[in-house]
Amino acid sequence: MSLSKVHHTFETHLKALEDKGLLRQLSRPDVHLKTTGHIPAEHLEQEERVFCSNDYLGLRRHPALVDACAMAARDFGTGSGASRLMSGNCPLFETLEQETAGFKGSESCLVFGSGYSANVGVFSAILNPGDAVFADELSHASIMDGILLSRARFFRFRHNDLDHLETLLKNDRQQREKRVIVAETIYSMDGDQADIAGLLQLKNQHETLLALDEAHAFGVFGQNGEGLVSHSLAKDVDIQVVTFGKAFGGYGAAVLCSELIKRYLINTARSFIFSTALPPPVLGTNLAALRLMPELNLKRSKVLKLAELLRHNLAAHNITTRGNSQIVPVILGDNSKAVTLANHLFEQGLFVKAVRPPAVPENTSRLRLSITAIHTQSDIENLTQHIFHGLDLLG
């Protein structure tokens, strides 16, 4: 095939996405808000106008994190220089892993470069073609990709439907080396919670492993921000994945597990083995956030109260939402309707993103609203009124 035909194939694919209202483009809050002409220049960087950030506790500019980042750069340099198995295993890794394991009540911990690389690495490593995995159908793409790479027998259970999961477990009568149940504790697009107690009961009844992704719970839920898997439950959950790039205001991820599984992953998880290690400044940032976490209960409480206020306000306008976390989805169904409403909010100086398939199931396009500690009650009231007005204009 000639190069011109290859280019034509790409152009055709992009045009098809555009026609379906699914074309994605990179955007910046400051640029979008500036082009509206409604927002004074001095307010362009105000983060309370952003409702699609995962910086749930507003930590990414916190002085303690900024100082720790700079100090780590001075002490260890700006980059790691190699993978951790070569020369990139900075001493901060060991400190971060030990303190994260203690924070989560887990035996051991292994830091990865990102949540995506952690999930891809873990599931492609622990599962073999003869194994079986049972994953919630709304599990993150990184989980699905890791499972598909493993070539294990893949069963998807209906979202948060433990009766369906139990049926699948009972009907799988083949002799297998291992079976694994996979779920998220907070689902990133619906904002709802998994039934952890129910999952643990099925794990024990059917002698499976249980892997839980705590990405959106880590920092926001728990007595000290440890997530929904408390210390009392941690010993029964075989694998937990947490991220530092959301409520912790940093970057990277960690897998909480036994020391045996950690050693196994170091030797088998390709996304760990063949990736350059996280830079020391990132590790310093993550450590500072971890040590700050027990002091942030008021921020956590504020975030969840504001999210509940948003749900209440939207319900008062007969707008249905889902979930019970800091993530508040407004389901619109139609792709173009979601994009049009997001654009309307841009024009009012509010940065909100439309989320469409394949990030969400077909016919469930939405605005995914995320509440942070930067927001105030006045911000929530303002957002609600503009959403209501935008929907009224859409008819």
RADA-V264180 format. One record per run of one state. SS is the DSSP state (A for helix, B for strand, O for the rest). FROM is the first residue (numbers start at 1). TO is the last residue. If there is no record, write none. Layout:
BEGIN
SS,FROM,TO ; SS,FROM,TO
END
This chain:
BEGIN
O,1,2 ; A,3,19 ; O,20,28 ; A,29,36 ; O,37,40 ; A,41,43 ; O,44,46 ; A,47,49 ; B,50,50 ; O,51,62 ; A,63,76 ; O,77,82 ; B,83,83 ; O,84,90 ; A,91,104 ; O,105,107 ; B,108,112 ; O,113,114 ; A,115,126 ; O,127,131 ; B,132,136 ; O,137,140 ; A,141,150 ; O,151,152 ; B,153,157 ; O,158,161 ; A,162,171 ; O,172,178 ; B,179,184 ; O,185,185 ; B,186,186 ; O,187,192 ; B,193,193 ; O,194,195 ; A,196,206 ; O,207,208 ; B,209,213 ; O,214,230 ; A,231,234 ; O,235,238 ; B,239,243 ; O,244,252 ; B,253,257 ; O,258,258 ; A,259,268 ; O,269,269 ; A,270,273 ; O,274,275 ; B,276,276 ; O,277,279 ; A,280,295 ; O,296,296 ; A,297,316 ; O,317,320 ; B,321,321 ; O,322,326 ; B,327,333 ; O,334,334 ; A,335,347 ; O,348,350 ; B,351,351 ; O,352,353 ; B,354,355 ; O,356,364 ; B,365,370 ; O,371,376 ; A,377,394 ; O,395,395
END
